[in-house]
Amino acid sequence: MYARGILFGKMKYELGDHAFIRCPETGLTADIEFKVKGWVSGGYDAIGGFIKDANDKNLFELSGTWNGAMYIKDLAVCLTSNFPWSSDGASCFLLWQEQTLS
């Protein structure tokens, strides 16, 4: 956990770490990094990571913010779309909000 703005500005807490999620049925793994803001550049609440197959080959790249827009890029065809493949960001937010509030 990091505390920003102790000496000046608005105080903000950040959590930064890695999460590894593995599906035993398919062998897919997700390596997600919860990034903290840098001293000079960057943004708050950023995520980045990869979804890999059983042979540790990167299939998808994840990016965006954990509390806003998330994107998934298919590395085989270089196609980027909203996660979880919704046409509007509102339904994505509502989907994740239901999961986190229950």
C-alpha positions in Angstrom: 0.0 0.0 0.0 1.2 3.4 -0.9 0.1 6.8 0.4 0.4 9.7 -2.0 0.0 13.4 -1.1 1.3 13.3 2.4 3.3 16.5 2.1 1.2 18.3 -0.6 -1.9 17.7 -2.6 -4.8 15.4 -1.9 -4.0 12.2 0.0 -4.7 9.0 -1.9 -4.0 5.4 -1.0 -2.9 3.0 -3.7 -2.6 -0.8 -3.7 -0.1 -2.3 -6.1 0.6 -6.0 -6.6 0.4 -9.0 -8.9 -2.5 -11.5 -9.2 -2.1 -14.9 -10.8 -5.2 -16.7 -11.8 -5.2 -20.2 -13.2 -8.0 -22.3 -14.7 -7.4 -26.0 -14.0 -9.7 -27.1 -16.8 -8.1 -25.2 -19.7 -4.6 -24.5 -18.3 -5.0 -20.8 -19.1 -3.4 -18.4 -16.7 -3.8 -14.6 -16.2 -0.9 -12.6 -14.8 -2.4 -9.2 -13.8 -0.4 -6.3 -12.4 -2.1 -3.6 -10.4 0.1 -0.7 -11.1 0.8 2.3 -8.9 1.3 5.8 -10.2 4.8 6.9 -10.9 6.5 10.0 -9.5 6.4 11.8 -12.8 3.9 10.1 -15.1 1.2 7.5 -15.2 -2.2 7.3 -13.8 -4.1 5.9 -10.8 -5.8 2.5 -10.7 -4.0 1.2 -13.8 -3.8 -2.5 -14.6 -1.8 -4.5 -17.1 -1.1 -8.1 -17.8 -1.4 -11.1 -20.0 -3.5 -14.2 -20.5 -1.3 -17.2 -21.3 -1.9 -20.7 -22.5 -0.6 -23.9 -20.9 2.7 -23.5 -22.8 3.2 -20.0 -21.3 2.6 -18.3 -24.7 0.9 -14.9 -24.5 -2.6 -15.0 -26.1 -4.1 -11.7 -24.9 -2.9 -8.5 -23.4 -4.9 -6.7 -20.7 -4.8 -2.9 -20.1 -6.8 0.0 -18.7 -8.0 0.7 -15.2 -9.6 -1.6 -12.7 -12.4 0.8 -11.9 -13.0 2.1 -15.4 -12.4 1.0 -19.0 -10.5 -2.3 -19.4 -9.2 -3.5 -22.8 -8.2 -6.8 -24.1 -5.9 -7.2 -27.1 -5.9 -10.5 -29.1 -2.2 -10.9 -29.8 -2.8 -13.4 -32.6 -4.7 -10.8 -34.8 -3.8 -7.5 -33.0 -7.4 -6.7 -32.3 -8.3 -4.6 -29.3 -11.8 -4.5 -27.8 -13.5 -3.5 -24.5 -13.5 -6.1 -21.8 -15.7 -8.1 -21.3 -16.5 -7.6 -25.0 -19.3 -5.2 -24.5 -20.3 -2.4 -27.0 -20.7 0.2 -24.2 -18.7 0.8 -21.1 -21.8 1.2 -18.8 -22.8 -2.5 -19.0 -19.2 -3.5 -18.4 -19.2 -1.4 -15.2 -22.5 -2.7 -14.1 -21.3 -6.3 -14.7 -18.2 -5.8 -12.5 -20.1 -3.7 -9.9 -22.5 -6.7 -9.4 -19.6 -9.0 -8.9 -17.8 -6.8 -6.4 -20.9 -5.8 -4.3 -22.2 -9.3 -3.8 
